[in-house]
Amino acid sequence: MEPGRVRAALADLAPAGRDRVRDVAKGAPAPLWLADPDRVPAGNAGQRLAALDSLHR
């Protein structure tokens, strides 16, 4: 079995809409720039960053 034919068959089976989103950052919040890496600024963006950090320790 040729790998190209297997990939083509799997691509045909994969669900895909007409509008494929290629930008993974689309709809994501703006990046939070830290002036001091040891201090997170107050606010929703800082809380979100702290929560993500605690999940990925």
mmJSON file of the N, C-alpha and C atoms, coordinates in Angstrom:
{"data_MODEL":{"atom_site":{
"group_PDB":["ATOM","ATOM","ATOM","ATOM","ATOM","ATOM","ATOM","ATOM","ATOM","ATOM","ATOM","ATOM","ATOM","ATOM","ATOM","ATOM","ATOM","ATOM","ATOM","ATOM","ATOM","ATOM","ATOM","ATOM","ATOM","ATOM","ATOM","ATOM","ATOM","ATOM","ATOM","ATOM","ATOM","ATOM","ATOM","ATOM","ATOM","ATOM","ATOM","ATOM","ATOM","ATOM","ATOM","ATOM","ATOM","ATOM","ATOM","ATOM","ATOM","ATOM","ATOM","ATOM","ATOM","ATOM","ATOM","ATOM","ATOM","ATOM","ATOM","ATOM","ATOM","ATOM","ATOM","ATOM","ATOM","ATOM","ATOM","ATOM","ATOM","ATOM","ATOM","ATOM","ATOM","ATOM","ATOM","ATOM","ATOM","ATOM","ATOM","ATOM","ATOM","ATOM","ATOM","ATOM","ATOM","ATOM","ATOM","ATOM","ATOM","ATOM","ATOM","ATOM","ATOM","ATOM","ATOM","ATOM","ATOM","ATOM","ATOM","ATOM","ATOM","ATOM","ATOM","ATOM","ATOM","ATOM","ATOM","ATOM","ATOM","ATOM","ATOM","ATOM","ATOM","ATOM","ATOM","ATOM","ATOM","ATOM","ATOM","ATOM","ATOM","ATOM","ATOM","ATOM","ATOM","ATOM","ATOM","ATOM","ATOM","ATOM","ATOM","ATOM","ATOM","ATOM","ATOM","ATOM","ATOM","ATOM","ATOM","ATOM","ATOM","ATOM","ATOM","ATOM","ATOM","ATOM","ATOM","ATOM","ATOM","ATOM","ATOM","ATOM","ATOM","ATOM","ATOM","ATOM","ATOM","ATOM","ATOM","ATOM","ATOM","ATOM","ATOM","ATOM","ATOM","ATOM","ATOM","ATOM","ATOM","ATOM","ATOM"],
"id":[1,2,3,4,5,6,7,8,9,10,11,12,13,14,15,16,17,18,19,20,21,22,23,24,25,26,27,28,29,30,31,32,33,34,35,36,37,38,39,40,41,42,43,44,45,46,47,48,49,50,51,52,53,54,55,56,57,58,59,60,61,62,63,64,65,66,67,68,69,70,71,72,73,74,75,76,77,78,79,80,81,82,83,84,85,86,87,88,89,90,91,92,93,94,95,96,97,98,99,100,101,102,103,104,105,106,107,108,109,110,111,112,113,114,115,116,117,118,119,120,121,122,123,124,125,126,127,128,129,130,131,132,133,134,135,136,137,138,139,140,141,142,143,144,145,146,147,148,149,150,151,152,153,154,155,156,157,158,159,160,161,162,163,164,165,166,167,168,169,170,171],
"type_symbol":["N","C","C","N","C","C","N","C","C","N","C","C","N","C","C","N","C","C","N","C","C","N","C","C","N","C","C","N","C","C","N","C","C","N","C","C","N","C","C","N","C","C","N","C","C","N","C","C","N","C","C","N","C","C","N","C","C","N","C","C","N","C","C","N","C","C","N","C","C","N","C","C","N","C","C","N","C","C","N","C","C","N","C","C","N","C","C","N","C","C","N","C","C","N","C","C","N","C","C","N","C","C","N","C","C","N","C","C","N","C","C","N","C","C","N","C","C","N","C","C","N","C","C","N","C","C","N","C","C","N","C","C","N","C","C","N","C","C","N","C","C","N","C","C","N","C","C","N","C","C","N","C","C","N","C","C","N","C","C","N","C","C","N","C","C","N","C","C","N","C","C"],
"label_atom_id":["N","CA","C","N","CA","C","N","CA","C","N","CA","C","N","CA","C","N","CA","C","N","CA","C","N","CA","C","N","CA","C","N","CA","C","N","CA","C","N","CA","C","N","CA","C","N","CA","C","N","CA","C","N","CA","C","N","CA","C","N","CA","C","N","CA","C","N","CA","C","N","CA","C","N","CA","C","N","CA","C","N","CA","C","N","CA","C","N","CA","C","N","CA","C","N","CA","C","N","CA","C","N","CA","C","N","CA","C","N","CA","C","N","CA","C","N","CA","C","N","CA","C","N","CA","C","N","CA","C","N","CA","C","N","CA","C","N","CA","C","N","CA","C","N","CA","C","N","CA","C","N","CA","C","N","CA","C","N","CA","C","N","CA","C","N","CA","C","N","CA","C","N","CA","C","N","CA","C","N","CA","C","N","CA","C","N","CA","C","N","CA","C","N","CA","C","N","CA","C"],
"label_alt_id":[null,null,null,null,null,null,null,null,null,null,null,null,null,null,null,null,null,null,null,null,null,null,null,null,null,null,null,null,null,null,null,null,null,null,null,null,null,null,null,null,null,null,null,null,null,null,null,null,null,null,null,null,null,null,null,null,null,null,null,null,null,null,null,null,null,null,null,null,null,null,null,null,null,null,null,null,null,null,null,null,null,null,null,null,null,null,null,null,null,null,null,null,null,null,null,null,null,null,null,null,null,null,null,null,null,null,null,null,null,null,null,null,null,null,null,null,null,null,null,null,null,null,null,null,null,null,null,null,null,null,null,null,null,null,null,null,null,null,null,null,null,null,null,null,null,null,null,null,null,null,null,null,null,null,null,null,null,null,null,null,null,null,null,null,null,null,null,null,null,null,null],
"label_comp_id":["MET","MET","MET","GLU","GLU","GLU","PRO","PRO","PRO","GLY","GLY","GLY","ARG","ARG","ARG","VAL","VAL","VAL","ARG","ARG","ARG","ALA","ALA","ALA","ALA","ALA","ALA","LEU","LEU","LEU","ALA","ALA","ALA","ASP","ASP","ASP","LEU","LEU","LEU","ALA","ALA","ALA","PRO","PRO","PRO","ALA","ALA","ALA","GLY","GLY","GLY","ARG","ARG","ARG","ASP","ASP","ASP","ARG","ARG","ARG","VAL","VAL","VAL","ARG","ARG","ARG","ASP","ASP","ASP","VAL","VAL","VAL","ALA","ALA","ALA","LYS","LYS","LYS","GLY","GLY","GLY","ALA","ALA","ALA","PRO","PRO","PRO","ALA","ALA","ALA","PRO","PRO","PRO","LEU","LEU","LEU","TRP","TRP","TRP","LEU","LEU","LEU","ALA","ALA","ALA","ASP","ASP","ASP","PRO","PRO","PRO","ASP","ASP","ASP","ARG","ARG","ARG","VAL","VAL","VAL","PRO","PRO","PRO","ALA","ALA","ALA","GLY","GLY","GLY","ASN","ASN","ASN","ALA","ALA","ALA","GLY","GLY","GLY","GLN","GLN","GLN","ARG","ARG","ARG","LEU","LEU","LEU","ALA","ALA","ALA","ALA","ALA","ALA","LEU","LEU","LEU","ASP","ASP","ASP","SER","SER","SER","LEU","LEU","LEU","HIS","HIS","HIS","ARG","ARG","ARG"],
"label_asym_id":["A","A","A","A","A","A","A","A","A","A","A","A","A","A","A","A","A","A","A","A","A","A","A","A","A","A","A","A","A","A","A","A","A","A","A","A","A","A","A","A","A","A","A","A","A","A","A","A","A","A","A","A","A","A","A","A","A","A","A","A","A","A","A","A","A","A","A","A","A","A","A","A","A","A","A","A","A","A","A","A","A","A","A","A","A","A","A","A","A","A","A","A","A","A","A","A","A","A","A","A","A","A","A","A","A","A","A","A","A","A","A","A","A","A","A","A","A","A","A","A","A","A","A","A","A","A","A","A","A","A","A","A","A","A","A","A","A","A","A","A","A","A","A","A","A","A","A","A","A","A","A","A","A","A","A","A","A","A","A","A","A","A","A","A","A","A","A","A","A","A","A"],
"label_entity_id":["1","1","1","1","1","1","1","1","1","1","1","1","1","1","1","1","1","1","1","1","1","1","1","1","1","1","1","1","1","1","1","1","1","1","1","1","1","1","1","1","1","1","1","1","1","1","1","1","1","1","1","1","1","1","1","1","1","1","1","1","1","1","1","1","1","1","1","1","1","1","1","1","1","1","1","1","1","1","1","1","1","1","1","1","1","1","1","1","1","1","1","1","1","1","1","1","1","1","1","1","1","1","1","1","1","1","1","1","1","1","1","1","1","1","1","1","1","1","1","1","1","1","1","1","1","1","1","1","1","1","1","1","1","1","1","1","1","1","1","1","1","1","1","1","1","1","1","1","1","1","1","1","1","1","1","1","1","1","1","1","1","1","1","1","1","1","1","1","1","1","1"],
"label_seq_id":[1,1,1,2,2,2,3,3,3,4,4,4,5,5,5,6,6,6,7,7,7,8,8,8,9,9,9,10,10,10,11,11,11,12,12,12,13,13,13,14,14,14,15,15,15,16,16,16,17,17,17,18,18,18,19,19,19,20,20,20,21,21,21,22,22,22,23,23,23,24,24,24,25,25,25,26,26,26,27,27,27,28,28,28,29,29,29,30,30,30,31,31,31,32,32,32,33,33,33,34,34,34,35,35,35,36,36,36,37,37,37,38,38,38,39,39,39,40,40,40,41,41,41,42,42,42,43,43,43,44,44,44,45,45,45,46,46,46,47,47,47,48,48,48,49,49,49,50,50,50,51,51,51,52,52,52,53,53,53,54,54,54,55,55,55,56,56,56,57,57,57],
"pdbx_PDB_ins_code":[null,null,null,null,null,null,null,null,null,null,null,null,null,null,null,null,null,null,null,null,null,null,null,null,null,null,null,null,null,null,null,null,null,null,null,null,null,null,null,null,null,null,null,null,null,null,null,null,null,null,null,null,null,null,null,null,null,null,null,null,null,null,null,null,null,null,null,null,null,null,null,null,null,null,null,null,null,null,null,null,null,null,null,null,null,null,null,null,null,null,null,null,null,null,null,null,null,null,null,null,null,null,null,null,null,null,null,null,null,null,null,null,null,null,null,null,null,null,null,null,null,null,null,null,null,null,null,null,null,null,null,null,null,null,null,null,null,null,null,null,null,null,null,null,null,null,null,null,null,null,null,null,null,null,null,null,null,null,null,null,null,null,null,null,null,null,null,null,null,null,null],
"Cartn_x":[0.855,0.0,0.891,0.589,1.373,0.91,1.863,1.484,0.637,0.886,0.105,-1.348,-1.61,-2.995,-3.704,-2.954,-3.539,-3.904,-2.993,-3.27,-4.445,-4.547,-5.66,-6.983,-6.982,-8.209,-8.614,-7.644,-7.959,-8.435,-7.876,-8.306,-9.745,-10.118,-11.503,-12.479,-12.027,-12.898,-12.98,-11.994,-11.938,-13.031,-13.727,-14.753,-14.094,-14.604,-14.07,-15.191,-15.311,-16.291,-15.685,-16.47,-15.964,-14.95,-15.197,-14.326,-13.341,-12.18,-11.143,-10.401,-10.202,-9.496,-8.026,-7.199,-5.765,-5.008,-5.65,-5.026,-5.389,-4.436,-4.73,-4.92,-4.484,-4.634,-5.922,-6.701,-7.923,-8.911,-9.388,-10.341,-9.69,-8.387,-7.69,-7.487,-7.355,-7.106,-5.735,-5.6,-4.327,-3.23,-1.995,-0.907,-0.686,-0.235,0.05,1.56,2.019,3.449,3.809,4.818,5.243,6.47,6.361,7.507,8.498,7.968,8.795,8.359,9.222,8.796,8.394,8.742,8.383,7.056,6.435,5.176,4.167,2.98,1.893,0.975,0.652,-0.234,-1.643,-2.322,-3.693,-4.633,-5.737,-6.734,-7.008,-7.973,-8.38,-7.256,-6.471,-5.385,-4.34,-4.03,-3.076,-3.6,-4.876,-5.475,-5.496,-5.792,-5.806,-4.405,-3.396,-2.028,-1.609,-1.974,-1.643,-2.358,-3.599,-4.336,-3.706,-3.308,-2.643,-1.312,-0.602,0.682,0.51,-0.547,-0.76,-1.175,-1.803,-2.174,-0.973,0.028,1.159,2.447,2.374,3.595,4.436],
"Cartn_y":[-1.176,0.0,1.227,2.165,3.388,4.416,5.055,6.038,7.18,7.623,8.704,8.333,7.092,6.642,6.523,6.102,6.003,7.396,8.355,9.733,10.325,10.052,10.576,9.982,8.69,8.046,8.613,8.815,9.384,10.829,11.572,12.955,13.002,12.034,11.979,11.672,10.918,10.541,11.606,12.476,13.482,14.53,14.897,15.937,17.289,17.988,19.317,20.167,21.354,22.288,23.075,23.943,24.781,25.796,26.346,27.385,26.776,26.442,25.92,27.085,27.012,28.056,27.672,28.46,28.178,29.04,30.054,30.929,30.424,29.81,29.23,30.287,31.513,32.582,33.371,33.035,33.774,33.612,34.711,34.677,34.57,34.426,34.316,35.71,35.794,37.104,37.638,38.931,39.57,39.082,39.011,38.56,39.514,38.975,39.768,39.938,41.167,41.442,41.75,41.069,41.248,42.15,43.257,44.143,43.524,42.842,42.167,40.709,39.765,38.367,37.764,38.418,37.89,38.415,39.35,39.939,39.916,39.415,39.382,40.562,41.36,42.497,42.055,42.897,42.6,42.679,41.967,42.004,40.609,40.534,39.244,38.55,39.315,38.71,38.092,38.765,38.234,36.998,36.996,35.818,34.625,34.873,33.796,33.203,34.07,33.609,32.782,33.232,32.493,31.134,31.093,29.825,28.857,29.348,28.488,27.98,28.837,28.434,27.353,27.455,26.438,25.097,25.119,23.871,23.171,23.912,23.354,23.429,23.101,23.115,21.922],
"Cartn_z":[0.0,0.0,0.0,-0.869,-0.979,0.058,0.742,1.767,1.215,0.003,-0.589,-0.771,-1.142,-1.321,0.025,1.06,2.403,2.908,2.739,3.176,2.422,1.137,0.344,0.81,1.126,1.613,2.964,3.843,5.158,5.03,4.111,3.9,3.394,2.578,2.098,3.223,4.215,5.332,6.416,6.485,7.541,7.333,8.416,8.281,8.034,7.058,6.752,6.171,6.704,6.172,5.03,4.487,3.39,3.89,5.071,5.608,6.596,6.108,6.996,7.62,8.921,9.645,9.702,9.07,9.054,10.068,10.586,11.571,12.958,13.653,14.959,16.036,15.786,16.764,16.555,15.534,15.245,16.399,16.912,18.012,19.379,19.427,20.707,21.294,22.611,23.209,22.803,22.892,22.551,23.49,23.018,23.889,25.047,26.133,27.329,27.423,27.301,27.374,28.818,29.307,30.684,30.73,31.455,31.632,32.611,33.614,34.62,34.654,34.32,34.241,35.585,36.682,37.996,38.515,37.798,38.247,37.112,37.408,36.424,36.698,35.681,35.9,36.29,37.042,37.468,36.267,36.363,35.295,34.754,33.831,33.274,32.515,31.759,30.986,31.912,32.995,33.964,34.661,35.005,35.646,34.698,33.424,32.433,32.272,32.209,32.074,33.296,34.479,35.697,35.722,35.269,35.236,34.236,33.068,32.081,32.627,33.324,33.888,34.929,35.746,36.783,36.168,34.989,34.328,33.712,33.304,32.578,33.373,34.635,35.467,35.179],
"occupancy":[1.0,1.0,1.0,1.0,1.0,1.0,1.0,1.0,1.0,1.0,1.0,1.0,1.0,1.0,1.0,1.0,1.0,1.0,1.0,1.0,1.0,1.0,1.0,1.0,1.0,1.0,1.0,1.0,1.0,1.0,1.0,1.0,1.0,1.0,1.0,1.0,1.0,1.0,1.0,1.0,1.0,1.0,1.0,1.0,1.0,1.0,1.0,1.0,1.0,1.0,1.0,1.0,1.0,1.0,1.0,1.0,1.0,1.0,1.0,1.0,1.0,1.0,1.0,1.0,1.0,1.0,1.0,1.0,1.0,1.0,1.0,1.0,1.0,1.0,1.0,1.0,1.0,1.0,1.0,1.0,1.0,1.0,1.0,1.0,1.0,1.0,1.0,1.0,1.0,1.0,1.0,1.0,1.0,1.0,1.0,1.0,1.0,1.0,1.0,1.0,1.0,1.0,1.0,1.0,1.0,1.0,1.0,1.0,1.0,1.0,1.0,1.0,1.0,1.0,1.0,1.0,1.0,1.0,1.0,1.0,1.0,1.0,1.0,1.0,1.0,1.0,1.0,1.0,1.0,1.0,1.0,1.0,1.0,1.0,1.0,1.0,1.0,1.0,1.0,1.0,1.0,1.0,1.0,1.0,1.0,1.0,1.0,1.0,1.0,1.0,1.0,1.0,1.0,1.0,1.0,1.0,1.0,1.0,1.0,1.0,1.0,1.0,1.0,1.0,1.0,1.0,1.0,1.0,1.0,1.0,1.0],
"B_iso_or_equiv":[0.0,0.0,0.0,0.0,0.0,0.0,0.0,0.0,0.0,0.0,0.0,0.0,0.0,0.0,0.0,0.0,0.0,0.0,0.0,0.0,0.0,0.0,0.0,0.0,0.0,0.0,0.0,0.0,0.0,0.0,0.0,0.0,0.0,0.0,0.0,0.0,0.0,0.0,0.0,0.0,0.0,0.0,0.0,0.0,0.0,0.0,0.0,0.0,0.0,0.0,0.0,0.0,0.0,0.0,0.0,0.0,0.0,0.0,0.0,0.0,0.0,0.0,0.0,0.0,0.0,0.0,0.0,0.0,0.0,0.0,0.0,0.0,0.0,0.0,0.0,0.0,0.0,0.0,0.0,0.0,0.0,0.0,0.0,0.0,0.0,0.0,0.0,0.0,0.0,0.0,0.0,0.0,0.0,0.0,0.0,0.0,0.0,0.0,0.0,0.0,0.0,0.0,0.0,0.0,0.0,0.0,0.0,0.0,0.0,0.0,0.0,0.0,0.0,0.0,0.0,0.0,0.0,0.0,0.0,0.0,0.0,0.0,0.0,0.0,0.0,0.0,0.0,0.0,0.0,0.0,0.0,0.0,0.0,0.0,0.0,0.0,0.0,0.0,0.0,0.0,0.0,0.0,0.0,0.0,0.0,0.0,0.0,0.0,0.0,0.0,0.0,0.0,0.0,0.0,0.0,0.0,0.0,0.0,0.0,0.0,0.0,0.0,0.0,0.0,0.0,0.0,0.0,0.0,0.0,0.0,0.0],
"pdbx_formal_charge":[null,null,null,null,null,null,null,null,null,null,null,null,null,null,null,null,null,null,null,null,null,null,null,null,null,null,null,null,null,null,null,null,null,null,null,null,null,null,null,null,null,null,null,null,null,null,null,null,null,null,null,null,null,null,null,null,null,null,null,null,null,null,null,null,null,null,null,null,null,null,null,null,null,null,null,null,null,null,null,null,null,null,null,null,null,null,null,null,null,null,null,null,null,null,null,null,null,null,null,null,null,null,null,null,null,null,null,null,null,null,null,null,null,null,null,null,null,null,null,null,null,null,null,null,null,null,null,null,null,null,null,null,null,null,null,null,null,null,null,null,null,null,null,null,null,null,null,null,null,null,null,null,null,null,null,null,null,null,null,null,null,null,null,null,null,null,null,null,null,null,null],
"auth_seq_id":[1,1,1,2,2,2,3,3,3,4,4,4,5,5,5,6,6,6,7,7,7,8,8,8,9,9,9,10,10,10,11,11,11,12,12,12,13,13,13,14,14,14,15,15,15,16,16,16,17,17,17,18,18,18,19,19,19,20,20,20,21,21,21,22,22,22,23,23,23,24,24,24,25,25,25,26,26,26,27,27,27,28,28,28,29,29,29,30,30,30,31,31,31,32,32,32,33,33,33,34,34,34,35,35,35,36,36,36,37,37,37,38,38,38,39,39,39,40,40,40,41,41,41,42,42,42,43,43,43,44,44,44,45,45,45,46,46,46,47,47,47,48,48,48,49,49,49,50,50,50,51,51,51,52,52,52,53,53,53,54,54,54,55,55,55,56,56,56,57,57,57],
"auth_comp_id":["MET","MET","MET","GLU","GLU","GLU","PRO","PRO","PRO","GLY","GLY","GLY","ARG","ARG","ARG","VAL","VAL","VAL","ARG","ARG","ARG","ALA","ALA","ALA","ALA","ALA","ALA","LEU","LEU","LEU","ALA","ALA","ALA","ASP","ASP","ASP","LEU","LEU","LEU","ALA","ALA","ALA","PRO","PRO","PRO","ALA","ALA","ALA","GLY","GLY","GLY","ARG","ARG","ARG","ASP","ASP","ASP","ARG","ARG","ARG","VAL","VAL","VAL","ARG","ARG","ARG","ASP","ASP","ASP","VAL","VAL","VAL","ALA","ALA","ALA","LYS","LYS","LYS","GLY","GLY","GLY","ALA","ALA","ALA","PRO","PRO","PRO","ALA","ALA","ALA","PRO","PRO","PRO","LEU","LEU","LEU","TRP","TRP","TRP","LEU","LEU","LEU","ALA","ALA","ALA","ASP","ASP","ASP","PRO","PRO","PRO","ASP","ASP","ASP","ARG","ARG","ARG","VAL","VAL","VAL","PRO","PRO","PRO","ALA","ALA","ALA","GLY","GLY","GLY","ASN","ASN","ASN","ALA","ALA","ALA","GLY","GLY","GLY","GLN","GLN","GLN","ARG","ARG","ARG","LEU","LEU","LEU","ALA","ALA","ALA","ALA","ALA","ALA","LEU","LEU","LEU","ASP","ASP","ASP","SER","SER","SER","LEU","LEU","LEU","HIS","HIS","HIS","ARG","ARG","ARG"],
"auth_asym_id":["A","A","A","A","A","A","A","A","A","A","A","A","A","A","A","A","A","A","A","A","A","A","A","A","A","A","A","A","A","A","A","A","A","A","A","A","A","A","A","A","A","A","A","A","A","A","A","A","A","A","A","A","A","A","A","A","A","A","A","A","A","A","A","A","A","A","A","A","A","A","A","A","A","A","A","A","A","A","A","A","A","A","A","A","A","A","A","A","A","A","A","A","A","A","A","A","A","A","A","A","A","A","A","A","A","A","A","A","A","A","A","A","A","A","A","A","A","A","A","A","A","A","A","A","A","A","A","A","A","A","A","A","A","A","A","A","A","A","A","A","A","A","A","A","A","A","A","A","A","A","A","A","A","A","A","A","A","A","A","A","A","A","A","A","A","A","A","A","A","A","A"],
"auth_atom_id":["N","CA","C","N","CA","C","N","CA","C","N","CA","C","N","CA","C","N","CA","C","N","CA","C","N","CA","C","N","CA","C","N","CA","C","N","CA","C","N","CA","C","N","CA","C","N","CA","C","N","CA","C","N","CA","C","N","CA","C","N","CA","C","N","CA","C","N","CA","C","N","CA","C","N","CA","C","N","CA","C","N","CA","C","N","CA","C","N","CA","C","N","CA","C","N","CA","C","N","CA","C","N","CA","C","N","CA","C","N","CA","C","N","CA","C","N","CA","C","N","CA","C","N","CA","C","N","CA","C","N","CA","C","N","CA","C","N","CA","C","N","CA","C","N","CA","C","N","CA","C","N","CA","C","N","CA","C","N","CA","C","N","CA","C","N","CA","C","N","CA","C","N","CA","C","N","CA","C","N","CA","C","N","CA","C","N","CA","C","N","CA","C","N","CA","C","N","CA","C"],
"pdbx_PDB_model_num":[1,1,1,1,1,1,1,1,1,1,1,1,1,1,1,1,1,1,1,1,1,1,1,1,1,1,1,1,1,1,1,1,1,1,1,1,1,1,1,1,1,1,1,1,1,1,1,1,1,1,1,1,1,1,1,1,1,1,1,1,1,1,1,1,1,1,1,1,1,1,1,1,1,1,1,1,1,1,1,1,1,1,1,1,1,1,1,1,1,1,1,1,1,1,1,1,1,1,1,1,1,1,1,1,1,1,1,1,1,1,1,1,1,1,1,1,1,1,1,1,1,1,1,1,1,1,1,1,1,1,1,1,1,1,1,1,1,1,1,1,1,1,1,1,1,1,1,1,1,1,1,1,1,1,1,1,1,1,1,1,1,1,1,1,1,1,1,1,1,1,1]
}}}
